[in-house]
């Protein structure tokens, strides 16, 4: 009883920080798609709409540090929120929720978090303002941005940490079967080099508790100088299907970012995603992109990103005018993000 009261008093004494942002964009596609859709269904969590002004994401966040109990809440709306929740069984109930989790610091090196929280997988996050490029690459689009379950984090030292996740599944809040999934992370954080190896295993087919999805993700960043940073990521996945068939996919991406000063930066990304068995991308294809982004901070709470992006797929998946499709797409994007 005394411990319970002490925890409540400590939580009440910890202030709640309120923040958020408004992320607006204008995207032009050289394909001039009739349906104004830039990407294939289920992808395009940024700049989803072509030849129009749009709201990519509006977010309001409330956070309380775990001393020892805290929480994170992020309410979202916009084109990106609609895309990221498109395949979630609980989409209607949670379409405006990106994060809702409770955090408990059980010991100096041990932290527990439960609820809806950002995925441990990948280099690019769901918030475009925090990424080097405005749009996300194909490795990000074909891996989870959020997950629902329980996470245990243990910090071995200032440089090494590990995570264990027990999850409902692959970017879902509501369950689609009776099984649970698991994820792990081993991470290293140095003065110039950061690296992580992430895994995921679970039964992810609807109403199927037997056939597993196996996934591994490697991410590394290296600061060559205060101005220049490099990053690389490698994804490998395998999906089992009924009838003893399997599908495999492989993705690789490279990034670079050069900061001229505190207000100006230039970032580039190249990526390639091979899905020969249609295991995750929605088509039998190899898809690649090249992206160049210029970042400008005219004020402390204002960010402007201009971006040119070209995509090519071996399958004709990009929309054109009059309902036609093509293998290529070129986008020009201007985005403005105001934070508070």
N, C-alpha and C positions, 0 to 999 in steps of 0.2 A: 504493500500500500504506500509506504513512504517513497519507494523507488518510483512508483507510478506518479505520485504528486511532484517529485523532483523533476521528472521528465516533462510534465506539463508546464511547470514553472519555467524551465529552461527554454522550452519551445515558445512560450508566451513572451519571453524577454528578447527573443531574436527578431529583428525587424524583417518585414516583408518588402522586397524590392519589386517595383512595378516597372515594366518596360514594354517595348514592342517596336513595330516598324510598319511602314506602308511601302510596298514594292510595286511600282507601276512600270509598264513597258509598252513599247511599240515595236512590232516585228513585221518585216516585209519579206515575202518569199518570192523568189524569181519564178517559181512554178505557178503563182497566182491560183491557188486551189479554190475551187468553187465553194467547198464546205469550210473554208478558212481554218483548216486543220493542218498544223505543221508536222506532226509526228503520227506514228501509227497508234491505234487505240491502246490505252494503258500506259503510254509513255509520254514524255513531254511535260515534265513537272515544272518547267519554266519556259516562258514564251510559247505557250501551247497554241495560241491563235495567230493566224497570219493576216497581214494587211488590215490591221485594226489596232486601236489603243486598248489596252487591257490592264486589269489588276491581277498581277501574278499572285501576290499573297499579302494579306493584312494579318498581323499577329499581335496579340496582347498577352504578355507573360507576367506571371506572379511567381516569385521564388523566395524561399526561406532556406538559409543555410542549415545544414544538419549539425545542430549543437545541443543535444545529439540527434534531434528529430527535425526534419525539414521536409519541404515538398517543392515540386515544380509543376506549374500549370501553364500550358500554351494553347490559346484558342486562336483558330485560324479560319480564314475565308479567302476565296479567290480561285483563279484557274488552277493553280498548283494544288490547292487543297482538294479540288474535285478530282484531279487526275490521281493523286497519291492514294486516295481512298476508293478508287473505282472498283477494285476487285474484293474489297473487304466485306465479309458477311454482315458486319455490324455497321455498314456505311451510313445508313439513315440515322442511326442513333448517335454516331460519333463523327460525323462528317466535318464538324468544326473543331475537333480536338486533335492536336498533334502530340501533346504530352500531358499526362496527368499521373504523377507518381509521388510516392512517399519514400523518403530517404531516412535511414537510421544508421548513424555511425556507432557501431557496436563496440569498437575499440579504435585505438589510434591508427591501426593498419587495416581494419576490417570495416567495410561499408556494405549495407544491404539497401536495395532499391526495388520497389514493386509497383506495377501499374503499366501504363503506356509510356514508353520512353524511346529516345532515338536509338537506332540500330548501332551495334558495335562494328558493323561491317562497312568497309569502303572508305575512300578518301574524301569524297564530296558529300556534304550534308544537304538536308532538305532546304535550308535557308540559303538562297543564292547569294545574299550579301556577304556570307562568310566564306564563300568559295573563291578560288582564283579566277575562274571564268563565271560568266552569268548563267549560261545553260550548263547542264550536266552531261557528262559523257555516257556512253552506252553501258559501261560497267556499273555506273550508278543507277541507271534506269532499269537494269535487269537484276538488281539486288535490293534488299530491304532498306527503307529510310526510317522506319519505326518498327517497334515490336512490343508485344504485350506479355508480361510474365514477371519473373523475379530475377534479379541480378545480384551476385555476390562479387565484390571487388576486394582483392587483398594486395596490399602494397608491400613488396619484399624490401625495397630500398628506395632511395631517391630516383633510381633509374629503372627498376624492374617492377612490373605489376602483372596481375592475372585477373581474369574475370570468368565466372561461370554463370550461364543463363539457362533457365527453364522457361520455355515459351509456349504460347498457344500455337505459333507457327510463323510462316514466312510473310511478314508484313500484313498481319491480320490482328484485329482486336477480337472479333467473334470467331469461335471455332468452326472449322469446316469438316471436322471428323472427331473421333474419340481419342486421338493420340496427342501426346505432347512432344515438343521438339527441344533440342539442346544446342547451346552455343558456347564457345570458349574464345578467350583471347589471351595471348601472351604479348606484352608490350614492353618496349625499351625506349627510354627518353634520355638522350644525351645532350650535350651542349650544342651540337650541330646536327647530329643524326637522330631521327626518330623512326622507329620501325614497329610493326605489329603483325602478328599472324592470327587470323580469325577463322573460326570454323562454325559450321552449322550442320546439324543432322536431324531429320525428322520426316514423318509421313505427311506429305503436303497435298496429295490429291484429294479432292472432295469425297467424303464418305468412304475413305480408304485408309485403314490403319496399318497396312502391311508394307506398301511400297515406299521406299525412302528416297529423300533428296539429300545428297551428300555434297558439301560445298566447302571450299577453302579460299581464303582471301589474304593476300600479302600486300602490305602497304609500307612504303618508306619515303621519308622526306630528308633532304640534306641541304643545309644552308652553306653554300660555298663561300659566301661573303655576306655582310650585312645587307647588301642590295639584291643578290641573286640567290634564289632558292629553287631546288629541283625536287621532283616527286615521281614515283613510279608505283604501279599497282598491277597485280596479276590475280585473276579470278579463274577458278577451275570448278566446274559443277557437273553433277551426274544425277539424273532422275530415273528411277526405276518405274516401269509400267507393267500392268497385268500382261500375262503372256510371255514372261521372261524377256521382255525387251527393255532396253535402256537408251537414254539420250544423254549425250555429253556436250558440254560447251566450254569455251575458253575465251577469256578476254584479257587484253593487255592495254595499258594506258601510260603515257608519259606527260608530265607537266613541267613548265618552267615559269617563273615569275621574277621580273626585274623591277624593283622599286627605285625610281629616279630620285624620289624624296618622299616626305610624308604624305604628299597630296597626289602624286602621279605614279602609276605602275602599269606595266605591260605583261600580259600572261598569254601563254600558248599551250595548247593541248592537242595531242594526237592519240587516237585510240582505235582499236580494232577488236571486234567481237565476232567470234565464229560459233555458229549454232547449227551444225550440219544435220542434226536430228530433230530440230524444232523442239528442243527441250524446255526453253524458257522464254524465247523472244517472240513467239507467235508466228514464226515462219521458218522455213528451211533457208538459211541465209548466212552470209558473212557481211557485216555492216561496219563501216569505218567512218570516222569524222576527223576534220581538222578545224581548229577553232582558235581565233585570235581575239583578245579582249584588252581594251584600254580602260583603265580605272582612274577616275578623277574625284577628288574630295574637295568640292568648293567651300565646304564648311564642315565643322566637326560632326554634325548630325546629318549630313547630306552626302550621298554617294551616287555618282553617275558612272554607268558602264556602257560602253559601246562595243559591239561584238559583230564579227563576221564568222560565219560557220558554213562548212560544206559537208554534206553527208553523201555516202554512196553505199548502196546495198546490192547484192547479187539478185535480190528479189524486188519486183516493182511495187514498193510499199508506200511511196510518197505521193500524195495527192496532187493533181493538176486541175486545170479548168475542165469543165464539162464532164466531171466524173472520171477522167482518165487518171492513170497512175504512171509513175516513172521510177527509175532506179536512183535518181540523183535529186538533191535538194540544196539550195543555197539560201541562207538567211542573213539578213542584216537587222540588228537589234539595237535599240537604245532603251536603257532602263534607268529609272531614278528611284532611289531608296532613301526614305527619310526615317530616322530612328528617334525614339524618345525614351 
